[in-house]
Amino acid sequence: MRHFVVCLLMAAGQAANPQSAIRTPQSSQQDINAKFNRAADLQRKQMFKEAEAEYRAVLKLAPKYAEAYANLGAVLIRQDKYQEAIQSYETAYKLAPNLKPILLNIGIAHYRQKEFEKAVNAFERFLATSPDNAQAIQLTAFSLVELGRDEEALVYLEKATKTTPDDPALLYAVGLAALRLKRPMVTGAIEALAQVPGGLAASYLLRGQAALANTQWDKAIAALEEAEKLNPNLARLQYCLGLAFTKFNRPDDARRAFEAELRSSPKDVSTMWYLAYIDDQDGKPDDARKWLGQALAIEPSSADANALLGKVLLKQGKPAEALKPLEFAVARDPNDGDKRFQLARVYQQLGRREDAAKQFAEYQRLKDETQEKERTLILKPPSPPDKD
């Protein structure tokens, strides 16, 4: 569940001072003022395409007009032209570093593009000058949750919930971060979500995710299906359903859920991986390779996608083709025993017995280490619960 409010930087309807708005010889300051005011009026009326054209006309006359670049960025972001908006905002900030709200808008544009590292950088730079800005605090928290930087996210989430304690998006983010950190506060977040307006669906989603984390597949499915009845468009709901159905050996339902997830997140590599996995299990290697091809076009360095591609190729009797993706996968993720096992099989089929023996030995070593860690964990006394 993502929550954000796009911040528009509405500059005053006056032209910038002469050092900011350098005009061409044919123009006059009056012309620039008139065009800028017309563009701002169109922006206020939410006629964004027309406002964009007017701001671009202003910038032809005054190519160093920082406020025009800033407002152009605002109307571009409202048209989902995020990269253009970012470029416009950054130009404005270079021309006028005193316009600190531009940093917030840059962060929002990166956030909408799911460029969360860049979003956090921009938000933190803005918060250095405006530490109490609620919108920046919230979006920094959400970005950090998206990045899996949960410890850092909880610091911002604590600040955000002090001002808006009943915000479902914030409560869900707290619960998700706590779940991944294995903090007991996740239970409180589930219960709180169930009580606030608009939070019940997210409460079921979080409950389902908690059941997934505890390998309780049937309970996960039950909770996630309740969430789906209330709001089938919750972010990552369909992905979680797909995962639960996969674990519960319901491949047709899993495929339906993952395909639904892909319609809302068409570049999600993990979803493509699971669709490829299901096709591989169903004996459809060509379909699996199609999904993996799409995933690797987006994220060529994905160790998991490369490993599954190698496995599929090996099943098709193509060990020579499987070699490169599996070697890459092992290099990227050397502590995954399954990847080493598949690479060993490739070496074996290619007649590289010594290399195969090395990979089988590493696979066994990693397997033994994992079993020892599991035994140690079982014998280890439980840690005292963290305080909320």
C-alpha positions as a printed Julia matrix, in Angstrom:
388×3 Matrix{Float64}:
   0.0     0.0     0.0
   1.54    3.25   -1.05
   0.38    6.67    0.02
   1.55    9.96   -1.35
   0.32   13.45   -2.18
   1.99   15.17   -5.08
   3.37   18.52   -4.02
   3.08   21.26   -6.61
   5.48   24.16   -6.36
   3.25   27.1    -7.29
   5.51   30.09   -7.77
   4.06   33.56   -7.51
   2.64   34.99  -10.69
   5.55   37.33  -11.16
   8.57   36.99  -13.39
  11.85   36.26  -11.72
  14.37   38.99  -11.16
  16.56   39.92  -14.13
  19.48   37.68  -13.17
  17.09   34.72  -13.04
  15.02   35.48  -16.13
  17.49   36.38  -18.87
  15.47   37.35  -21.91
  16.28   37.35  -25.59
  16.67   40.74  -27.29
  13.24   40.41  -28.94
  11.39   39.85  -25.7
  10.43   42.2   -22.92
   9.97   41.65  -19.21
   6.29   42.42  -19.73
   5.97   39.58  -22.26
   7.64   37.17  -19.85
   5.36   38.25  -17.0
   2.26   37.82  -19.15
   3.23   34.35  -20.38
   4.24   33.2   -16.91
   0.95   34.42  -15.4
  -1.0    32.71  -18.19
   0.88   29.44  -17.55
   0.3    29.68  -13.79
  -3.42   30.31  -14.36
  -3.66   27.24  -16.59
  -1.82   25.24  -13.94
  -4.28   26.34  -11.25
  -7.13   25.27  -13.55
  -5.43   21.85  -13.91
  -5.0    22.35  -17.66
  -1.57   20.78  -17.47
  -0.87   20.15  -21.14
  -1.64   23.77  -21.99
   0.34   25.01  -18.98
   3.33   22.96  -20.11
   3.27   24.64  -23.51
   3.11   28.11  -21.91
   5.98   27.42  -19.51
   8.1    26.15  -22.39
   7.3    29.37  -24.25
   8.43   31.36  -21.21
  11.69   29.45  -21.1
  12.42   30.19  -24.75
  12.34   33.87  -23.81
  14.01   33.45  -20.4
  16.16   30.3   -20.42
  17.43   30.84  -16.86
  14.06   31.42  -15.22
  14.26   29.02  -12.25
  10.65   29.4   -11.13
   9.4    28.56  -14.64
  11.48   25.37  -14.63
  10.09   24.5   -11.2
   6.48   24.97  -12.27
   7.13   23.13  -15.53
   8.3    20.2   -13.43
   5.08   20.39  -11.43
   2.84   20.19  -14.51
   4.98   17.43  -16.03
   4.62   15.29  -12.92
   0.85   15.69  -13.12
   1.04   14.23  -16.63
   3.14   11.27  -15.42
   6.18   12.56  -17.31
   8.47   11.82  -14.42
  11.88   11.84  -16.06
  11.17   15.14  -17.79
   9.86   16.52  -14.49
  13.02   15.48  -12.67
  15.2    17.15  -15.3
  13.15   20.33  -15.05
  13.28   20.37  -11.26
  17.02   19.75  -11.21
  17.61   22.59  -13.66
  15.53   24.87  -11.44
  17.5    23.86   -8.36
  20.84   24.5   -10.06
  19.65   27.97  -11.05
  18.15   28.76   -7.65
  19.48   26.59   -4.78
  17.43   28.66   -2.36
  14.24   27.04   -3.71
  14.45   24.12   -1.27
  10.9    22.79   -1.9
  12.18   21.66   -5.3
  14.07   18.89   -3.48
  10.76   17.58   -2.14
   9.3    17.55   -5.64
  12.38   15.79   -7.01
  11.91   13.14   -4.34
   8.23   12.72   -5.21
   9.04   12.28   -8.88
  11.61    9.58   -8.08
   9.13    7.96   -5.69
   6.48    7.79   -8.38
   9.07    6.2   -10.68
   9.87    3.64   -7.95
  13.43    4.98   -7.83
  13.45    4.75   -4.06
  17.18    5.23   -3.42
  17.11    8.51   -5.33
  13.87    9.49   -3.6
  15.4     8.98   -0.15
  18.42   11.07   -1.13
  16.24   13.98   -2.24
  13.89   13.77    0.75
  16.76   13.69    3.25
  18.36   16.73    1.62
  15.03   18.55    1.91
  14.51   17.43    5.52
  17.91   18.87    6.41
  16.33   22.29    5.89
  12.71   21.44    6.81
  12.97   18.69    9.45
   9.31   18.8    10.46
   7.75   18.5     6.99
   5.17   15.72    7.43
   4.96   14.79    3.75
   8.72   14.38    3.4
   8.9    12.32    6.6
   6.14    9.98    5.41
   7.54    9.5     1.93
  11.04    8.91    3.28
   9.6     6.22    5.53
   7.67    4.58    2.69
  10.72    4.68    0.41
  12.89    3.04    3.06
  10.28    0.3     3.56
  10.26   -0.31   -0.2
  14.06   -0.66   -0.06
  13.89   -3.07    2.86
  15.81   -0.64    5.08
  13.36   -1.32    7.87
  15.39   -0.17   10.88
  15.83    3.26    9.28
  12.2     3.3     8.16
  10.91    2.77   11.7
  12.68    5.95   12.86
  10.75    8.0    10.3
   7.54    6.02   10.83
   7.65    6.79   14.54
   7.83   10.51   13.73
   5.06   10.26   11.14
   2.61    8.35   13.35
   2.9    10.99   16.05
   1.18   13.49   13.75
  -1.17   11.09   11.92
  -1.61    8.03   14.16
  -4.66    6.71   12.28
  -3.22    6.78    8.76
  -3.71    3.23    7.34
  -0.7     3.52    5.05
   1.57    4.43    7.95
   0.21    1.68   10.19
   0.67   -0.86    7.43
   4.25    0.3     6.82
   5.0    -0.01   10.55
   3.57   -3.52   10.55
   5.46   -4.62    7.44
   8.79   -3.28    8.72
   8.17   -4.89   12.11
   7.28   -8.2    10.47
  10.49   -8.29    8.48
  12.49   -7.35   11.58
  10.61   -9.98   13.63
   9.38   -7.35   16.06
   6.28   -8.07   18.18
   4.71   -4.73   17.28
   3.35   -6.32   14.09
   0.4    -7.69   16.08
  -0.46   -4.22   17.3
  -0.31   -2.88   13.77
  -2.7    -5.59   12.53
  -5.16   -4.79   15.3
  -4.85   -1.02   14.84
  -5.46   -1.29   11.1
  -8.65   -3.23   11.72
  -9.99   -0.33   13.81
  -9.2     2.7    11.63
 -11.36    3.83    8.7
 -10.13    2.29    5.46
  -7.68   -0.01    7.23
  -9.45   -3.37    7.37
  -8.23   -4.65    4.0
  -4.65   -3.74    4.87
  -5.09   -5.47    8.24
  -5.98   -8.72    6.46
  -3.09   -8.23    4.05
  -0.62   -7.81    6.9
  -2.15  -10.78    8.72
  -1.68  -12.85    5.58
   1.91  -11.72    5.21
   2.59  -12.68    8.83
   1.15  -16.14    8.17
   3.37  -16.45    5.08
   6.4   -15.59    7.2
   5.41  -18.39    9.59
   4.83  -20.87    6.69
   1.15  -21.11    7.6
  -0.02  -21.3     3.99
  -3.7   -22.07    4.65
  -4.03  -19.2     7.15
  -2.23  -16.9     4.74
  -4.64  -17.73    1.92
  -7.68  -17.21    4.16
  -6.5   -13.77    5.32
  -5.38  -12.64    1.89
  -8.66  -13.69    0.3
 -10.5   -11.59    2.88
  -8.31   -8.65    1.9
  -9.08   -9.32   -1.76
 -12.83   -9.17   -1.11
 -12.43   -5.73    0.44
  -9.86   -4.26   -1.94
  -8.41   -6.44   -4.72
  -6.13   -3.58   -5.82
  -4.01   -3.37   -2.66
  -0.34   -3.13   -3.57
   1.4    -6.53   -3.41
  -1.82   -8.33   -2.42
  -1.92  -10.39   -5.62
   1.79  -11.15   -5.31
   1.29  -12.45   -1.77
  -1.68  -14.52   -2.91
   0.41  -15.96   -5.71
   3.16  -16.86   -3.28
   0.73  -18.51   -0.86
  -0.97  -20.49   -3.65
   2.44  -21.6    -4.95
   3.46  -22.86   -1.53
   0.07  -24.57   -1.09
   0.44  -26.33   -4.46
  -2.37  -24.49   -6.24
  -0.5   -23.49   -9.43
  -3.54  -22.33  -11.43
  -4.62  -19.95   -8.68
  -1.02  -18.83   -8.26
  -0.73  -18.06  -11.96
  -3.94  -16.02  -11.87
  -2.69  -13.99   -8.92
   0.77  -13.37  -10.36
  -0.68  -12.32  -13.71
  -2.95   -9.87  -11.88
   0.09   -8.52  -10.01
   1.94   -8.07  -13.28
  -0.89   -5.99  -14.71
  -0.4    -3.45  -11.92
   3.4    -3.82  -11.72
   4.46   -4.75  -15.26
   8.19   -4.55  -14.53
   8.25   -6.64  -11.37
  11.03   -9.18  -11.87
  10.1   -11.31   -8.88
   6.58  -11.82  -10.24
   7.99  -12.84  -13.62
  10.29  -15.3   -11.85
   7.37  -17.02  -10.15
   5.42  -17.23  -13.4
   8.48  -18.84  -14.99
   8.79  -21.21  -12.02
   5.16  -22.29  -12.36
   5.56  -22.88  -16.1
   8.73  -24.87  -15.47
   6.92  -27.03  -12.92
   4.04  -27.49  -15.38
   6.41  -28.77  -18.06
   6.21  -25.61  -20.18
   9.88  -24.68  -20.63
   9.32  -22.36  -23.58
   6.79  -20.32  -21.6
   9.16  -20.28  -18.64
  11.96  -18.98  -20.85
   9.66  -16.25  -22.16
   9.08  -14.93  -18.65
  12.75  -15.21  -17.77
  13.71  -13.35  -20.92
  11.44  -10.48  -19.89
  12.82  -10.52  -16.34
  16.44  -10.47  -17.48
  15.75   -7.68  -19.97
  14.75   -5.56  -16.95
  17.31   -6.89  -14.47
  20.17   -8.71  -16.24
  22.05   -9.16  -12.97
  19.29  -11.15  -11.28
  20.97  -14.25   -9.84
  17.65  -16.05   -9.38
  16.44  -15.42  -12.92
  19.77  -16.52  -14.39
  19.77  -19.64  -12.21
  16.25  -20.65  -13.22
  17.05  -20.0   -16.88
  20.05  -22.31  -16.58
  17.94  -24.97  -14.9
  15.28  -24.79  -17.64
  17.9   -24.98  -20.38
  19.47  -27.98  -18.68
  16.09  -29.72  -18.61
  15.81  -29.05  -22.34
  19.09  -30.85  -22.9
  21.07  -27.67  -23.56
  23.91  -27.75  -21.0
  26.21  -25.58  -23.13
  23.58  -22.8   -23.17
  22.85  -23.32  -19.46
  26.5   -22.83  -18.49
  26.77  -19.05  -18.79
  23.64  -18.07  -16.79
  24.43  -20.61  -14.06
  28.04  -19.52  -13.72
  26.83  -15.93  -13.49
  24.22  -16.89  -10.86
  26.78  -18.68   -8.69
  29.22  -15.77   -8.97
  26.47  -13.38   -7.86
  25.14  -15.64   -5.1
  27.95  -18.02   -4.05
  26.27  -19.09   -0.81
  23.18  -20.57   -2.46
  23.66  -24.32   -2.51
  20.9   -24.97   -5.05
  22.6   -22.77   -7.62
  25.86  -24.62   -7.12
  24.08  -27.97   -7.46
  22.62  -26.95  -10.83
  26.0   -25.69  -12.01
  27.59  -28.98  -10.94
  25.06  -30.87  -13.06
  25.93  -28.7   -16.07
  29.66  -29.34  -15.61
  28.9   -33.04  -15.27
  26.99  -33.16  -18.55
  29.73  -31.19  -20.29
  32.32  -33.71  -19.13
  34.05  -31.27  -16.75
  34.3   -33.77  -13.92
  36.74  -31.86  -11.72
  34.65  -28.68  -11.86
  31.52  -30.71  -11.17
  33.12  -32.34   -8.13
  34.09  -28.94   -6.71
  30.56  -27.59   -7.08
  28.99  -30.73   -5.56
  31.39  -30.41   -2.62
  30.44  -26.76   -2.11
  26.76  -27.68   -2.34
  27.19  -30.28    0.38
  29.2   -27.91    2.59
  26.51  -25.23    2.35
  23.8   -27.8     3.02
  25.61  -29.02    6.15
  26.1   -25.44    7.37
  22.41  -24.7     6.93
  21.4   -27.8     8.89
  23.81  -26.88   11.7
  22.38  -23.34   11.89
  18.86  -24.77   12.09
  19.89  -27.13   14.93
  21.55  -24.23   16.79
  18.44  -22.08   16.36
  16.21  -24.82   17.79
  18.45  -25.21   20.86
  18.94  -21.48   21.42
  16.74  -19.99   24.16
  14.28  -17.37   22.93
  15.34  -13.75   23.09
  13.35  -11.36   25.28
  10.68   -9.52   23.27
  11.53   -6.1    21.92
   9.69   -3.2    23.44
   7.29   -1.39   21.14
